[in-house]
Amino acid sequence: QVQLVESGGGLVQAGGSLRLSCAASGRSINDYTMGWFRQAPGKEREFVAATSRIGGGTFYGDSVKGRFTISRDNAENTVYLQMNSLKPEDEAIYYCAARSSPDDSTQVTAYRHWGQGTQVTVSE
């Protein structure tokens, strides 16, 4: 069973950058497709980005393409989300998630393991 802990959230001005980290323990992230999701108040949790278990390929939600970059450091057992050109609409709680099945997915229900989340606040 993998445990996930996010960090790196905070307050940033619009146009700024943040890097989120997701530290895994208990099992290697090599065994998982790793994803980032976010949830704003009153909205459903939505897919942000993921890095595949097989081949390490990456894929992104349409709203963050070209601005956010997901990466994994297998030696550190950590996944990162570099967020650039932040907008007020990016404000949300960001969650790290892990999926053990070999096929990729953007669906919330496909990910079994979740962290507690980290708040990202973007001011005008």
C-alpha positions as CSV (number, residue, x, y, z in Angstrom):
1,Q,0.0,0.0,0.0
2,V,1.4,3.4,-1.0
3,Q,1.0,6.5,1.2
4,L,1.1,9.9,-0.5
5,V,1.9,13.3,1.1
6,E,1.6,16.5,-0.9
7,S,3.5,19.7,-0.2
8,G,4.4,23.0,-1.9
9,G,1.0,24.7,-2.0
10,G,0.6,28.3,-1.0
11,L,-0.4,31.8,-2.1
12,V,0.9,33.1,-5.4
13,Q,0.0,36.1,-7.7
14,A,-1.5,35.5,-11.0
15,G,1.2,34.8,-13.6
16,G,3.5,33.3,-11.0
17,S,4.7,29.7,-10.4
18,L,4.6,27.0,-7.8
19,R,6.0,23.5,-7.7
20,L,4.0,20.8,-5.9
21,S,5.6,17.7,-4.5
22,C,4.1,14.3,-3.8
23,A,6.3,12.1,-1.6
24,A,5.4,8.4,-1.7
25,S,6.2,5.8,1.0
26,G,5.4,2.2,1.5
27,R,5.9,1.2,-2.2
28,S,7.8,2.5,-5.2
29,I,6.1,4.9,-7.5
30,N,7.5,2.7,-10.3
31,D,4.5,0.4,-9.6
32,Y,1.9,3.2,-10.3
33,T,0.6,5.6,-12.7
34,M,0.8,8.9,-10.7
35,G,-1.7,11.7,-11.2
36,W,-2.6,15.1,-10.0
37,F,-6.1,16.2,-9.5
38,R,-7.7,19.4,-8.1
39,Q,-10.9,20.5,-6.5
40,A,-12.2,24.0,-6.2
41,P,-15.0,24.9,-3.7
42,G,-18.4,23.8,-5.1
43,K,-16.9,21.9,-8.0
44,E,-16.1,18.3,-8.8
45,R,-12.6,17.0,-8.6
46,E,-10.9,17.3,-12.0
47,F,-8.0,15.7,-13.7
48,V,-4.8,17.8,-14.0
49,A,-2.0,15.6,-15.1
50,A,-0.5,12.1,-14.9
51,T,2.6,10.2,-15.6
52,S,2.2,6.7,-16.8
53,R,3.5,3.6,-15.0
54,I,4.5,2.1,-18.4
55,G,7.0,4.2,-20.2
56,G,6.6,7.3,-18.1
57,G,4.6,9.1,-20.7
58,T,2.7,12.2,-19.5
59,F,-0.8,13.6,-20.3
60,Y,-2.7,16.7,-19.2
61,G,-6.1,18.2,-18.7
62,D,-6.9,20.7,-21.4
63,S,-7.0,23.7,-19.0
64,V,-3.4,23.2,-18.0
65,K,-1.7,22.1,-21.2
66,G,1.4,24.2,-21.9
67,R,1.5,25.7,-18.4
68,F,1.9,22.7,-16.1
69,T,4.5,19.9,-16.2
70,I,4.4,16.6,-14.3
71,S,7.5,14.7,-13.6
72,R,8.6,11.8,-11.5
73,D,11.9,11.1,-9.6
74,N,11.9,7.4,-9.1
75,A,15.1,7.5,-7.0
76,E,13.4,10.0,-4.6
77,N,10.0,8.3,-4.9
78,T,8.5,11.6,-5.5
79,V,6.2,13.2,-8.2
80,Y,6.2,16.9,-9.0
81,L,3.8,19.3,-10.6
82,Q,5.5,22.4,-11.9
83,M,2.8,25.1,-12.4
84,N,3.6,28.2,-14.4
85,S,1.5,31.1,-15.6
86,L,-1.0,30.5,-12.8
87,K,-4.5,31.9,-13.2
88,P,-7.1,32.6,-10.5
89,E,-9.1,29.7,-12.0
90,D,-6.3,27.4,-11.0
91,E,-7.0,28.0,-7.3
92,A,-8.0,24.7,-5.7
93,I,-6.9,22.0,-3.4
94,Y,-4.5,19.8,-5.3
95,Y,-4.4,16.1,-4.7
96,C,-1.8,13.4,-5.6
97,A,-3.1,10.0,-6.6
98,A,-1.8,6.6,-7.6
99,R,-3.2,3.9,-9.9
100,S,-1.7,0.4,-10.1
101,S,-3.4,-0.7,-13.3
102,P,-1.2,-0.6,-16.4
103,D,-3.6,1.4,-18.5
104,D,-3.8,5.2,-18.1
105,S,-6.8,7.1,-16.9
106,T,-8.0,10.6,-16.2
107,Q,-10.9,9.4,-14.1
108,V,-11.1,10.1,-10.4
109,T,-12.6,6.7,-9.7
110,A,-9.7,4.9,-11.4
111,Y,-7.2,6.0,-8.7
112,R,-7.3,4.1,-5.5
113,H,-4.6,5.9,-3.4
114,W,-4.9,9.6,-2.5
115,G,-3.0,12.1,-0.5
116,Q,-4.6,14.7,1.8
117,G,-4.2,17.6,-0.6
118,T,-2.4,20.9,-0.6
119,Q,-4.1,24.3,-1.1
120,V,-3.1,26.6,-4.0
121,T,-4.4,30.1,-3.8
122,V,-3.9,32.5,-6.8
123,S,-4.5,36.2,-6.2
124,E,-5.4,38.7,-8.9
